């Protein structure tokens, strides 16, 4: 691992731990998510700026850290990627569906490199739904989330084609699992 990637990993870990951020439903330390996203990105490119941005992709959105701090620490190219990956819609800009549309429109205009990182982000989040063994998954939330990500894929076609295929496959698997869960619930009622 290059020194810049190690610094980004350490920075992301410290930022997410500083607010004791946990994964939804599993309550695991949040840093497992950027770790997975960085590994997925590293599986398709050796671009260290992209891998650093993968580590840092949720830092500005989820913690008190700013884009300016990212730029001071890692430089403009990485900060630009992180800014592209940061959701822009705020709670005051409408309901979840409206905010998802605002963020999707923003994502449609980001660079190919950022779209590749976003695909890795989607893959890891969808994998969490597919592999849920906690029994804590909120099925209505998961359905809405999967639908949002299916729409998001329509603006990510310029990202890495292998990751796009993986994300598309995961959307299908999530939908099948959610449908099977509905049928199971109907059968037990």
N, CA and C atoms as an extended XYZ file, in Angstrom:
567
Properties=species:S:1:pos:R:3:atomname:S:1:resname:S:1:resid:I:1 pbc="F F F"
N         0.853       -1.172        0.000 N   UNK     1
C         0.000        0.000        0.000 CA  UNK     1
C         0.902        1.239        0.000 C   UNK     1
N         0.640        2.166       -0.921 N   UNK     2
C         1.459        3.379       -0.991 CA  UNK     2
C         1.231        4.245        0.251 C   UNK     2
N         2.161        5.148        0.491 N   UNK     3
C         2.045        5.994        1.686 CA  UNK     3
C         0.812        6.889        1.614 C   UNK     3
N         0.462        7.376        0.417 N   UNK     4
C        -0.729        8.235        0.307 CA  UNK     4
C        -2.002        7.435        0.586 C   UNK     4
N        -2.047        6.199        0.123 N   UNK     5
C        -3.224        5.358        0.380 CA  UNK     5
C        -3.298        5.021        1.871 C   UNK     5
N        -2.172        4.720        2.480 N   UNK     6
C        -2.161        4.445        3.927 CA  UNK     6
C        -2.627        5.672        4.715 C   UNK     6
N        -2.179        6.860        4.301 N   UNK     7
C        -2.611        8.094        4.976 CA  UNK     7
C        -4.112        8.295        4.823 C   UNK     7
N        -4.639        8.025        3.619 N   UNK     8
C        -6.081        8.171        3.393 CA  UNK     8
C        -6.860        7.175        4.241 C   UNK     8
N        -6.364        5.949        4.328 N   UNK     9
C        -7.025        4.928        5.153 CA  UNK     9
C        -7.037        5.358        6.618 C   UNK     9
N        -5.901        5.825        7.107 N   UNK    10
C        -5.813        6.271        8.503 CA  UNK    10
C        -6.718        7.476        8.758 C   UNK    10
N        -6.746        8.400        7.802 N   UNK    11
C        -7.569        9.606        7.927 CA  UNK    11
C        -9.053        9.237        7.975 C   UNK    11
N        -9.476        8.361        7.064 N   UNK    12
C       -10.885        7.932        7.034 CA  UNK    12
C       -11.252        7.226        8.331 C   UNK    12
N       -10.385        6.347        8.773 N   UNK    13
C       -10.659        5.617       10.017 CA  UNK    13
C       -10.817        6.592       11.180 C   UNK    13
N        -9.893        7.532       11.310 N   UNK    14
C        -9.955        8.507       12.406 CA  UNK    14
C       -11.207        9.378       12.310 C   UNK    14
N       -11.554        9.805       11.101 N   UNK    15
C       -12.726       10.674       10.927 CA  UNK    15
C       -14.013        9.954       11.316 C   UNK    15
N       -14.186        8.731       10.831 N   UNK    16
C       -15.418        7.988       11.133 CA  UNK    16
C       -15.457        7.552       12.599 C   UNK    16
N       -14.300        7.181       13.152 N   UNK    17
C       -14.260        6.796       14.571 CA  UNK    17
C       -14.491        7.990       15.490 C   UNK    17
N       -14.127        9.195       15.033 N   UNK    18
C       -14.274       10.386       15.882 CA  UNK    18
C       -15.736       10.673       16.218 C   UNK    18
N       -16.635       10.175       15.389 N   UNK    19
C       -18.068       10.353       15.667 CA  UNK    19
C       -18.723        9.014       16.016 C   UNK    19
N       -17.893        8.011       16.266 N   UNK    20
C       -18.367        6.658       16.588 CA  UNK    20
C       -19.409        6.181       15.574 C   UNK    20
N       -19.117        6.415       14.289 N   UNK    21
C       -20.054        6.034       13.235 CA  UNK    21
C       -20.093        4.518       13.090 C   UNK    21
N       -21.292        3.985       12.971 N   UNK    22
C       -21.513        2.541       12.857 CA  UNK    22
C       -22.314        2.263       11.584 C   UNK    22
N       -22.214        1.024       11.101 N   UNK    23
C       -23.006        0.593        9.943 CA  UNK    23
C       -24.450        0.372       10.372 C   UNK    23
N       -25.352        0.824        9.507 N   UNK    24
C       -26.774        0.623        9.761 CA  UNK    24
C       -27.065       -0.874        9.805 C   UNK    24
N       -27.879       -1.282       10.702 N   UNK    25
C       -28.369       -2.651       10.896 CA  UNK    25
C       -27.360       -3.595       11.558 C   UNK    25
N       -26.062       -3.509       11.204 N   UNK    26
C       -25.090       -4.443       11.794 CA  UNK    26
C       -24.372       -3.854       13.002 C   UNK    26
N       -24.363       -2.540       13.101 N   UNK    27
C       -23.685       -1.820       14.180 CA  UNK    27
C       -22.167       -2.035       14.180 C   UNK    27
N       -21.619       -2.499       13.076 N   UNK    28
C       -20.168       -2.663       12.950 CA  UNK    28
C       -19.520       -1.287       12.782 C   UNK    28
N       -18.237       -1.156       13.105 N   UNK    29
C       -17.551        0.120       12.865 CA  UNK    29
C       -17.678        0.517       11.395 C   UNK    29
N       -17.989        1.774       11.147 N   UNK    30
C       -18.265        2.238        9.790 CA  UNK    30
C       -17.083        2.046        8.845 C   UNK    30
N       -15.876        2.077        9.382 N   UNK    31
C       -14.690        2.024        8.529 CA  UNK    31
C       -14.649        0.763        7.663 C   UNK    31
N       -15.406       -0.270        8.014 N   UNK    32
C       -15.430       -1.450        7.143 CA  UNK    32
C       -15.978       -1.111        5.760 C   UNK    32
N       -16.849       -0.085        5.678 N   UNK    33
C       -17.399        0.294        4.371 CA  UNK    33
C       -16.346        0.952        3.476 C   UNK    33
N       -15.678        2.039        3.902 N   UNK    34
C       -14.651        2.580        3.006 CA  UNK    34
C       -13.515        1.594        2.727 C   UNK    34
N       -13.246        0.694        3.669 N   UNK    35
C       -12.237       -0.344        3.428 CA  UNK    35
C       -12.655       -1.198        2.237 C   UNK    35
N       -13.904       -1.639        2.240 N   UNK    36
C       -14.413       -2.477        1.147 CA  UNK    36
C       -14.450       -1.708       -0.170 C   UNK    36
N       -14.891       -0.455       -0.127 N   UNK    37
C       -14.960        0.354       -1.348 CA  UNK    37
C       -13.559        0.536       -1.934 C   UNK    37
N       -12.586        0.817       -1.093 N   UNK    38
C       -11.208        0.980       -1.580 CA  UNK    38
C       -10.681       -0.317       -2.199 C   UNK    38
N       -11.001       -1.457       -1.589 N   UNK    39
C       -10.562       -2.746       -2.147 CA  UNK    39
C       -11.211       -3.004       -3.505 C   UNK    39
N       -12.482       -2.671       -3.626 N   UNK    40
C       -13.174       -2.872       -4.907 CA  UNK    40
C       -12.540       -1.982       -5.975 C   UNK    40
N       -12.295       -0.723       -5.647 N   UNK    41
C       -11.653        0.182       -6.608 CA  UNK    41
C       -10.268       -0.343       -6.982 C   UNK    41
N        -9.497       -0.789       -5.996 N   UNK    42
C        -8.148       -1.311       -6.262 CA  UNK    42
C        -8.176       -2.577       -7.115 C   UNK    42
N        -9.314       -3.263       -7.154 N   UNK    43
C        -9.414       -4.471       -7.985 CA  UNK    43
C        -9.526       -4.145       -9.473 C   UNK    43
N        -9.844       -2.875       -9.797 N   UNK    44
C        -9.995       -2.509      -11.210 CA  UNK    44
C        -9.018       -1.428      -11.672 C   UNK    44
N        -8.272       -0.834      -10.737 N   UNK    45
C        -7.307        0.195      -11.123 CA  UNK    45
C        -6.193        0.289      -10.085 C   UNK    45
N        -5.036        0.760      -10.545 N   UNK    46
C        -3.953        1.040       -9.599 CA  UNK    46
C        -3.783        2.550       -9.409 C   UNK    46
N        -4.769        3.319       -9.816 N   UNK    47
C        -4.775        4.777       -9.687 CA  UNK    47
C        -4.865        5.147       -8.203 C   UNK    47
N        -3.755        5.607       -7.637 N   UNK    48
C        -3.719        5.871       -6.189 CA  UNK    48
C        -4.658        7.001       -5.777 C   UNK    48
N        -4.880        7.973       -6.647 N   UNK    49
C        -5.834        9.041       -6.311 CA  UNK    49
C        -7.242        8.480       -6.161 C   UNK    49
N        -7.613        7.575       -7.046 N   UNK    50
C        -8.942        6.959       -6.948 CA  UNK    50
C        -9.067        6.116       -5.682 C   UNK    50
N        -8.029        5.373       -5.368 N   UNK    51
C        -8.077        4.519       -4.170 CA  UNK    51
C        -8.137        5.387       -2.907 C   UNK    51
N        -7.371        6.472       -2.887 N   UNK    52
C        -7.454        7.405       -1.748 CA  UNK    52
C        -8.866        7.981       -1.630 C   UNK    52
N        -9.425        8.417       -2.744 N   UNK    53
C       -10.779        8.990       -2.720 CA  UNK    53
C       -11.808        7.954       -2.288 C   UNK    53
N       -11.588        6.698       -2.637 N   UNK    54
C       -12.498        5.635       -2.190 CA  UNK    54
C       -12.479        5.545       -0.665 C   UNK    54
N       -11.297        5.609       -0.079 N   UNK    55
C       -11.197        5.605        1.390 CA  UNK    55
C       -11.938        6.792        1.987 C   UNK    55
N       -11.848        7.937        1.323 N   UNK    56
C       -12.341        9.202        1.877 CA  UNK    56
C       -13.749        9.574        1.422 C   UNK    56
N       -14.398        8.730        0.614 N   UNK    57
C       -15.616        9.146       -0.082 CA  UNK    57
C       -16.765        9.595        0.817 C   UNK    57
N       -16.858        9.112        2.038 N   UNK    58
C       -17.948        9.511        2.941 CA  UNK    58
C       -17.508       10.460        4.052 C   UNK    58
N       -16.245       10.827        4.083 N   UNK    59
C       -15.725       11.631        5.193 CA  UNK    59
C       -16.416       12.991        5.283 C   UNK    59
N       -16.538       13.703        4.177 N   UNK    60
C       -17.141       15.043        4.200 CA  UNK    60
C       -18.643       14.951        4.441 C   UNK    60
N       -19.261       13.966        3.835 N   UNK    61
C       -20.712       13.790        3.968 CA  UNK    61
C       -21.120       13.400        5.390 C   UNK    61
N       -20.314       12.587        6.049 N   UNK    62
C       -20.731       11.988        7.323 CA  UNK    62
C       -20.038       12.533        8.569 C   UNK    62
N       -18.953       13.269        8.407 N   UNK    63
C       -18.193       13.732        9.576 CA  UNK    63
C       -18.011       15.251        9.483 C   UNK    63
N       -17.477       15.875       10.519 N   UNK    64
C       -17.262       17.331       10.464 CA  UNK    64
C       -16.133       17.773        9.524 C   UNK    64
N       -15.404       16.851        8.937 N   UNK    65
C       -14.299       17.208        8.039 CA  UNK    65
C       -14.852       17.901        6.791 C   UNK    65
N       -14.046       18.783        6.207 N   UNK    66
C       -14.465       19.565        5.039 CA  UNK    66
C       -13.629       19.211        3.810 C   UNK    66
N       -14.138       19.608        2.665 N   UNK    67
C       -13.386       19.428        1.416 CA  UNK    67
C       -12.058       20.181        1.505 C   UNK    67
N       -12.073       21.359        2.119 N   UNK    68
C       -10.842       22.134        2.254 CA  UNK    68
C        -9.797       21.365        3.069 C   UNK    68
N       -10.237       20.696        4.114 N   UNK    69
C        -9.302       19.894        4.912 CA  UNK    69
C        -8.758       18.715        4.099 C   UNK    69
N        -9.628       18.100        3.303 N   UNK    70
C        -9.185       16.994        2.433 CA  UNK    70
C        -8.146       17.519        1.439 C   UNK    70
N        -8.419       18.686        0.849 N   UNK    71
C        -7.476       19.259       -0.114 CA  UNK    71
C        -6.143       19.603        0.554 C   UNK    71
N        -6.196       20.190        1.744 N   UNK    72
C        -4.955       20.524        2.457 CA  UNK    72
C        -4.126       19.276        2.747 C   UNK    72
N        -4.806       18.199        3.078 N   UNK    73
C        -4.121       16.964        3.478 CA  UNK    73
C        -3.677       16.115        2.274 C   UNK    73
N        -4.521       16.075        1.207 N   UNK    74
C        -4.285       15.122        0.110 CA  UNK    74
C        -4.133       15.753       -1.269 C   UNK    74
N        -4.378       17.049       -1.392 N   UNK    75
C        -4.243       17.715       -2.679 CA  UNK    75
C        -5.558       17.848       -3.424 C   UNK    75
N        -5.526       18.719       -4.425 N   UNK    76
C        -6.739       19.057       -5.172 CA  UNK    76
C        -7.342       17.875       -5.942 C   UNK    76
N        -6.552       17.051       -6.648 N   UNK    77
C        -7.182       15.962       -7.416 CA  UNK    77
C        -8.016       15.010       -6.545 C   UNK    77
N        -7.502       14.643       -5.378 N   UNK    78
C        -8.252       13.740       -4.490 CA  UNK    78
C        -9.447       14.470       -3.898 C   UNK    78
N        -9.250       15.729       -3.499 N   UNK    79
C       -10.367       16.511       -2.950 CA  UNK    79
C       -11.477       16.677       -3.985 C   UNK    79
N       -11.100       16.850       -5.242 N   UNK    80
C       -12.104       16.982       -6.308 CA  UNK    80
C       -12.922       15.702       -6.430 C   UNK    80
N       -12.252       14.552       -6.398 N   UNK    81
C       -12.980       13.280       -6.449 CA  UNK    81
C       -13.912       13.135       -5.245 C   UNK    81
N       -13.437       13.465       -4.058 N   UNK    82
C       -14.276       13.358       -2.857 CA  UNK    82
C       -15.478       14.295       -2.977 C   UNK    82
N       -15.260       15.510       -3.475 N   UNK    83
C       -16.375       16.450       -3.662 CA  UNK    83
C       -17.398       15.888       -4.644 C   UNK    83
N       -16.918       15.268       -5.716 N   UNK    84
C       -17.834       14.670       -6.689 CA  UNK    84
C       -18.664       13.564       -6.049 C   UNK    84
N       -18.077       12.833       -5.113 N   UNK    85
C       -18.740       11.684       -4.493 CA  UNK    85
C       -19.635       12.060       -3.313 C   UNK    85
N       -19.561       13.287       -2.871 N   UNK    86
C       -20.332       13.735       -1.713 CA  UNK    86
C       -21.737       14.131       -2.144 C   UNK    86
N       -22.749       13.544       -1.503 N   UNK    87
C       -24.134       13.918       -1.803 CA  UNK    87
C       -24.320       15.402       -1.543 C   UNK    87
N       -25.077       16.066       -2.425 N   UNK    88
C       -25.249       17.509       -2.303 CA  UNK    88
C       -26.595       17.900       -1.713 C   UNK    88
N       -27.567       17.007       -1.742 N   UNK    89
C       -28.906       17.343       -1.244 CA  UNK    89
C       -28.921       17.350        0.279 C   UNK    89
N       -29.595       18.346        0.832 N   UNK    90
C       -29.751       18.416        2.290 CA  UNK    90
C       -31.185       18.042        2.657 C   UNK    90
N       -31.392       17.746        3.921 N   UNK    91
C       -32.713       17.335        4.412 CA  UNK    91
C       -33.765       18.391        4.081 C   UNK    91
N       -33.368       19.655        4.031 N   UNK    92
C       -34.326       20.730        3.748 CA  UNK    92
C       -34.765       20.753        2.286 C   UNK    92
N       -34.141       19.929        1.451 N   UNK    93
C       -34.450       19.945        0.024 CA  UNK    93
C       -35.469       18.894       -0.387 C   UNK    93
N       -36.275       18.439        0.541 N   UNK    94
C       -37.357       17.539        0.180 CA  UNK    94
C       -37.258       16.196        0.868 C   UNK    94
N       -38.174       15.320        0.464 N   UNK    95
C       -38.207       13.979        1.054 CA  UNK    95
C       -37.078       13.128        0.464 C   UNK    95
N       -36.991       11.911        0.932 N   UNK    96
C       -35.892       11.030        0.506 CA  UNK    96
C       -35.854       10.860       -1.011 C   UNK    96
N       -37.004       10.668       -1.623 N   UNK    97
C       -37.066       10.468       -3.076 CA  UNK    97
C       -36.574       11.721       -3.817 C   UNK    97
N       -36.983       12.892       -3.348 N   UNK    98
C       -36.561       14.140       -3.988 CA  UNK    98
C       -35.055       14.364       -3.812 C   UNK    98
N       -34.553       14.068       -2.630 N   UNK    99
C       -33.106       14.211       -2.398 CA  UNK    99
C       -32.314       13.224       -3.257 C   UNK    99
N       -32.830       12.017       -3.404 N   UNK   100
C       -32.155       11.020       -4.248 CA  UNK   100
C       -32.080       11.512       -5.693 C   UNK   100
N       -33.138       12.169       -6.163 N   UNK   101
C       -33.146       12.707       -7.528 CA  UNK   101
C       -32.105       13.821       -7.679 C   UNK   101
N       -32.019       14.699       -6.689 N   UNK   102
C       -31.012       15.775       -6.721 CA  UNK   102
C       -29.608       15.164       -6.771 C   UNK   102
N       -29.358       14.193       -5.919 N   UNK   103
C       -28.037       13.552       -5.882 CA  UNK   103
C       -27.749       12.774       -7.160 C   UNK   103
N       -28.769       12.132       -7.728 N   UNK   104
C       -28.583       11.381       -8.977 CA  UNK   104
C       -28.221       12.336      -10.120 C   UNK   104
N       -28.890       13.479      -10.187 N   UNK   105
C       -28.578       14.468      -11.217 CA  UNK   105
C       -27.131       14.938      -11.065 C   UNK   105
N       -26.725       15.211       -9.833 N   UNK   106
C       -25.331       15.592       -9.557 CA  UNK   106
C       -24.379       14.483      -10.019 C   UNK   106
N       -24.681       13.249       -9.666 N   UNK   107
C       -23.809       12.117       -9.988 CA  UNK   107
C       -23.692       11.913      -11.495 C   UNK   107
N       -24.739       12.233      -12.236 N   UNK   108
C       -24.683       12.110      -13.687 CA  UNK   108
C       -23.603       12.978      -14.310 C   UNK   108
N       -23.220       14.055      -13.625 N   UNK   109
C       -22.240       14.982      -14.163 CA  UNK   109
C       -20.828       14.823      -13.628 C   UNK   109
N       -20.586       13.790      -12.827 N   UNK   110
C       -19.246       13.626      -12.258 CA  UNK   110
C       -18.321       12.897      -13.239 C   UNK   110
N       -17.051       12.910      -12.938 N   UNK   111
C       -16.046       12.304      -13.823 CA  UNK   111
C       -16.181       10.780      -13.888 C   UNK   111
N       -15.579       10.203      -14.928 N   UNK   112
C       -15.577        8.741      -15.081 CA  UNK   112
C       -14.907        8.085      -13.874 C   UNK   112
N       -13.830        8.688      -13.390 N   UNK   113
C       -13.122        8.133      -12.232 CA  UNK   113
C       -14.039        8.111      -11.006 C   UNK   113
N       -14.741        9.206      -10.772 N   UNK   114
C       -15.653        9.266       -9.622 CA  UNK   114
C       -16.806        8.284       -9.803 C   UNK   114
N       -17.263        8.105      -11.037 N   UNK   115
C       -18.347        7.139      -11.280 CA  UNK   115
C       -17.886        5.718      -10.955 C   UNK   115
N       -16.644        5.416      -11.234 N   UNK   116
C       -16.111        4.093      -10.888 CA  UNK   116
C       -16.113        3.901       -9.372 C   UNK   116
N       -15.697        4.918       -8.637 N   UNK   117
C       -15.712        4.830       -7.170 CA  UNK   117
C       -17.146        4.712       -6.666 C   UNK   117
N       -18.054        5.456       -7.257 N   UNK   118
C       -19.464        5.397       -6.848 CA  UNK   118
C       -20.020        3.995       -7.086 C   UNK   118
N       -19.638        3.363       -8.190 N   UNK   119
C       -20.070        1.983       -8.438 CA  UNK   119
C       -19.566        1.053       -7.338 C   UNK   119
N       -18.324        1.236       -6.916 N   UNK   120
C       -17.783        0.414       -5.824 CA  UNK   120
C       -18.574        0.641       -4.540 C   UNK   120
N       -18.955        1.878       -4.280 N   UNK   121
C       -19.775        2.229       -3.114 CA  UNK   121
C       -21.124        1.513       -3.177 C   UNK   121
N       -21.757        1.572       -4.328 N   UNK   122
C       -23.054        0.902       -4.519 CA  UNK   122
C       -22.896       -0.604       -4.321 C   UNK   122
N       -21.848       -1.180       -4.891 N   UNK   123
C       -21.617       -2.628       -4.764 CA  UNK   123
C       -21.497       -3.028       -3.302 C   UNK   123
N       -20.699       -2.302       -2.538 N   UNK   124
C       -20.547       -2.682       -1.131 CA  UNK   124
C       -21.861       -2.536       -0.368 C   UNK   124
N       -22.583       -1.464       -0.608 N   UNK   125
C       -23.854       -1.280        0.102 CA  UNK   125
C       -24.885       -2.341       -0.285 C   UNK   125
N       -24.951       -2.688       -1.561 N   UNK   126
C       -25.892       -3.732       -1.989 CA  UNK   126
C       -25.466       -5.098       -1.463 C   UNK   126
N       -24.165       -5.335       -1.380 N   UNK   127
C       -23.672       -6.597       -0.831 CA  UNK   127
C       -24.142       -6.762        0.606 C   UNK   127
N       -24.207       -5.664        1.335 N   UNK   128
C       -24.725       -5.711        2.701 CA  UNK   128
C       -26.159       -6.194        2.766 C   UNK   128
N       -26.953       -5.831        1.775 N   UNK   129
C       -28.349       -6.288        1.729 CA  UNK   129
C       -28.397       -7.767        1.354 C   UNK   129
N       -27.639       -8.151        0.337 N   UNK   130
C       -27.628       -9.544       -0.121 CA  UNK   130
C       -27.145      -10.482        0.979 C   UNK   130
N       -26.141      -10.055        1.724 N   UNK   131
C       -25.534      -10.921        2.740 CA  UNK   131
C       -26.096      -10.719        4.141 C   UNK   131
N       -27.191       -9.988        4.275 N   UNK   132
C       -27.737       -9.708        5.608 CA  UNK   132
C       -28.111      -10.995        6.323 C   UNK   132
N       -27.467      -11.215        7.436 N   UNK   133
C       -27.783      -12.380        8.269 CA  UNK   133
C       -28.235      -11.949        9.658 C   UNK   133
N       -28.369      -10.630        9.848 N   UNK   134
C       -28.700      -10.123       11.179 CA  UNK   134
C       -30.179      -10.255       11.497 C   UNK   134
N       -31.007      -10.272       10.454 N   UNK   135
C       -32.446      -10.233       10.679 CA  UNK   135
C       -32.923       -8.839       11.045 C   UNK   135
N       -31.998       -7.871       11.034 N   UNK   136
C       -32.341       -6.498       11.399 CA  UNK   136
C       -32.692       -5.630       10.200 C   UNK   136
N       -32.555       -6.172        8.997 N   UNK   137
C       -32.788       -5.382        7.798 CA  UNK   137
C       -34.245       -4.934        7.745 C   UNK   137
N       -34.433       -3.679        7.483 N   UNK   138
C       -35.756       -3.078        7.333 CA  UNK   138
C       -36.161       -3.261        5.866 C   UNK   138
N       -37.045       -4.217        5.601 N   UNK   139
C       -37.387       -4.565        4.214 CA  UNK   139
C       -37.929       -3.379        3.416 C   UNK   139
N       -38.856       -2.572        3.946 N   UNK   140
C       -39.316       -1.417        3.158 CA  UNK   140
C       -38.169       -0.448        2.828 C   UNK   140
N       -37.280       -0.222        3.799 N   UNK   141
C       -36.120        0.633        3.533 CA  UNK   141
C       -35.252        0.005        2.441 C   UNK   141
N       -34.989       -1.295        2.543 N   UNK   142
C       -34.138       -1.980        1.564 CA  UNK   142
C       -34.744       -1.895        0.166 C   UNK   142
N       -36.059       -2.068        0.063 N   UNK   143
C       -36.720       -1.949       -1.247 CA  UNK   143
C       -36.517       -0.572       -1.846 C   UNK   143
N       -36.727        0.456       -1.026 N   UNK   144
C       -36.553        1.830       -1.495 CA  UNK   144
C       -35.093        2.075       -1.886 C   UNK   144
N       -34.177        1.592       -1.080 N   UNK   145
C       -32.753        1.774       -1.338 CA  UNK   145
C       -32.347        1.102       -2.652 C   UNK   145
N       -32.787       -0.120       -2.853 N   UNK   146
C       -32.450       -0.856       -4.080 CA  UNK   146
C       -33.022       -0.130       -5.298 C   UNK   146
N       -34.243        0.373       -5.191 N   UNK   147
C       -34.835        1.133       -6.302 CA  UNK   147
C       -34.027        2.392       -6.601 C   UNK   147
N       -33.599        3.095       -5.545 N   UNK   148
C       -32.765        4.292       -5.737 CA  UNK   148
C       -31.467        3.939       -6.452 C   UNK   148
N       -30.846        2.846       -6.051 N   UNK   149
C       -29.565        2.462       -6.649 CA  UNK   149
C       -29.751        1.981       -8.088 C   UNK   149
N       -30.872        1.336       -8.379 N   UNK   150
C       -31.144        0.928       -9.764 CA  UNK   150
C       -31.231        2.166      -10.659 C   UNK   150
N       -31.897        3.201      -10.181 N   UNK   151
C       -31.962        4.451      -10.946 CA  UNK   151
C       -30.585        5.107      -11.043 C   UNK   151
N       -29.813        5.039       -9.971 N   UNK   152
C       -28.476        5.632       -9.975 CA  UNK   152
C       -27.584        4.980      -11.033 C   UNK   152
N       -27.732        3.681      -11.220 N   UNK   153
C       -26.904        2.989      -12.221 CA  UNK   153
C       -27.102        3.562      -13.617 C   UNK   153
N       -28.266        4.152      -13.885 N   UNK   154
C       -28.523        4.711      -15.218 CA  UNK   154
C       -27.601        5.886      -15.530 C   UNK   154
N       -27.023        6.523      -14.498 N   UNK   155
C       -26.106        7.642      -14.745 CA  UNK   155
C       -24.649        7.254      -14.489 C   UNK   155
N       -24.403        5.981      -14.212 N   UNK   156
C       -23.042        5.524      -13.913 CA  UNK   156
C       -22.432        4.677      -15.027 C   UNK   156
N       -23.042        4.670      -16.192 N   UNK   157
C       -22.580        3.798      -17.276 CA  UNK   157
C       -21.174        4.139      -17.771 C   UNK   157
N       -20.678        5.344      -17.478 N   UNK   158
C       -19.315        5.703      -17.888 CA  UNK   158
C       -18.264        5.198      -16.904 C   UNK   158
N       -18.706        4.655      -15.773 N   UNK   159
C       -17.767        4.079      -14.811 CA  UNK   159
C       -17.238        2.752      -15.331 C   UNK   159
N       -16.415        2.109      -14.551 N   UNK   160
C       -15.810        0.835      -14.939 CA  UNK   160
C       -16.887       -0.185      -15.317 C   UNK   160
N       -16.742       -0.806      -16.487 N   UNK   161
C       -17.781       -1.710      -16.997 CA  UNK   161
C       -17.926       -2.975      -16.154 C   UNK   161
N       -16.823       -3.484      -15.619 N   UNK   162
C       -16.924       -4.675      -14.763 CA  UNK   162
C       -17.704       -4.364      -13.486 C   UNK   162
N       -17.440       -3.201      -12.908 N   UNK   163
C       -18.168       -2.815      -11.696 CA  UNK   163
C       -19.635       -2.526      -12.003 C   UNK   163
N       -19.897       -1.942      -13.163 N   UNK   164
C       -21.291       -1.707      -13.554 CA  UNK   164
C       -22.033       -3.035      -13.676 C   UNK   164
N       -21.399       -4.033      -14.279 N   UNK   165
C       -22.017       -5.361      -14.393 CA  UNK   165
C       -22.263       -5.973      -13.013 C   UNK   165
N       -21.285       -5.846      -12.109 N   UNK   166
C       -21.455       -6.382      -10.748 CA  UNK   166
C       -22.606       -5.693      -10.027 C   UNK   166
N       -22.674       -4.379      -10.154 N   UNK   167
C       -23.743       -3.627       -9.489 CA  UNK   167
C       -25.108       -4.000      -10.061 C   UNK   167
N       -25.178       -4.150      -11.371 N   UNK   168
C       -26.438       -4.538      -12.016 CA  UNK   168
C       -26.881       -5.912      -11.536 C   UNK   168
N       -25.933       -6.844      -11.445 N   UNK   169
C       -26.238       -8.184      -10.942 CA  UNK   169
C       -26.722       -8.128       -9.491 C   UNK   169
N       -26.085       -7.310       -8.678 N   UNK   170
C       -26.497       -7.195       -7.274 CA  UNK   170
C       -27.897       -6.606       -7.134 C   UNK   170
N       -28.236       -5.655       -7.993 N   UNK   171
C       -29.603       -5.105       -7.982 CA  UNK   171
C       -30.598       -6.238       -8.226 C   UNK   171
N       -30.317       -7.069       -9.224 N   UNK   172
C       -31.212       -8.196       -9.535 CA  UNK   172
C       -31.311       -9.155       -8.355 C   UNK   172
N       -30.165       -9.477       -7.749 N   UNK   173
C       -30.172      -10.395       -6.601 CA  UNK   173
C       -30.933       -9.805       -5.423 C   UNK   173
N       -30.735       -8.528       -5.156 N   UNK   174
C       -31.467       -7.875       -4.056 CA  UNK   174
C       -32.966       -7.930       -4.300 C   UNK   174
N       -33.367       -7.639       -5.525 N   UNK   175
C       -34.803       -7.662       -5.838 CA  UNK   175
C       -35.380       -9.062       -5.671 C   UNK   175
N       -34.622      -10.081       -6.085 N   UNK   176
C       -35.100      -11.460       -5.915 CA  UNK   176
C       -35.223      -11.810       -4.435 C   UNK   176
N       -34.235      -11.425       -3.637 N   UNK   177
C       -34.277      -11.707       -2.198 CA  UNK   177
C       -35.429      -10.979       -1.520 C   UNK   177
N       -35.642       -9.730       -1.890 N   UNK   178
C       -36.737       -8.964       -1.290 CA  UNK   178
C       -38.088       -9.546       -1.690 C   UNK   178
N       -38.200       -9.993       -2.938 N   UNK   179
C       -39.447      -10.621       -3.393 CA  UNK   179
C       -39.673      -11.940       -2.665 C   UNK   179
N       -38.618      -12.723       -2.506 N   UNK   180
C       -38.735      -13.993       -1.778 CA  UNK   180
C       -39.150      -13.747       -0.329 C   UNK   180
N       -38.612      -12.701        0.279 N   UNK   181
C       -38.982      -12.372        1.663 CA  UNK   181
C       -40.452      -11.983        1.752 C   UNK   181
N       -40.941      -11.254        0.746 N   UNK   182
C       -42.368      -10.883        0.723 CA  UNK   182
C       -43.240      -12.124        0.626 C   UNK   182
N       -42.856      -13.037       -0.265 N   UNK   183
C       -43.636      -14.266       -0.436 CA  UNK   183
C       -43.623      -15.095        0.840 C   UNK   183
N       -42.470      -15.146        1.493 N   UNK   184
C       -42.358      -15.888        2.751 CA  UNK   184
C       -43.263      -15.266        3.817 C   UNK   184
N       -43.268      -13.933        3.883 N   UNK   185
C       -44.121      -13.241        4.854 CA  UNK   185
C       -45.599      -13.486        4.569 C   UNK   185
N       -45.968      -13.498        3.282 N   UNK   186
C       -47.370      -13.765        2.920 CA  UNK   186
C       -47.766      -15.181        3.311 C   UNK   186
N       -46.841      -16.118        3.108 N   UNK   187
C       -47.115      -17.518        3.428 CA  UNK   187
C       -47.253      -17.774        4.912 C   UNK   187
N       -46.579      -16.966        5.725 N   UNK   188
C       -46.650      -17.177        7.172 CA  UNK   188
C       -47.761      -16.364        7.828 C   UNK   188
N       -48.454      -15.515        7.050 N   UNK   189
C       -49.537      -14.740        7.664 CA  UNK   189
C       -50.874      -15.404        7.520 C   UNK   189
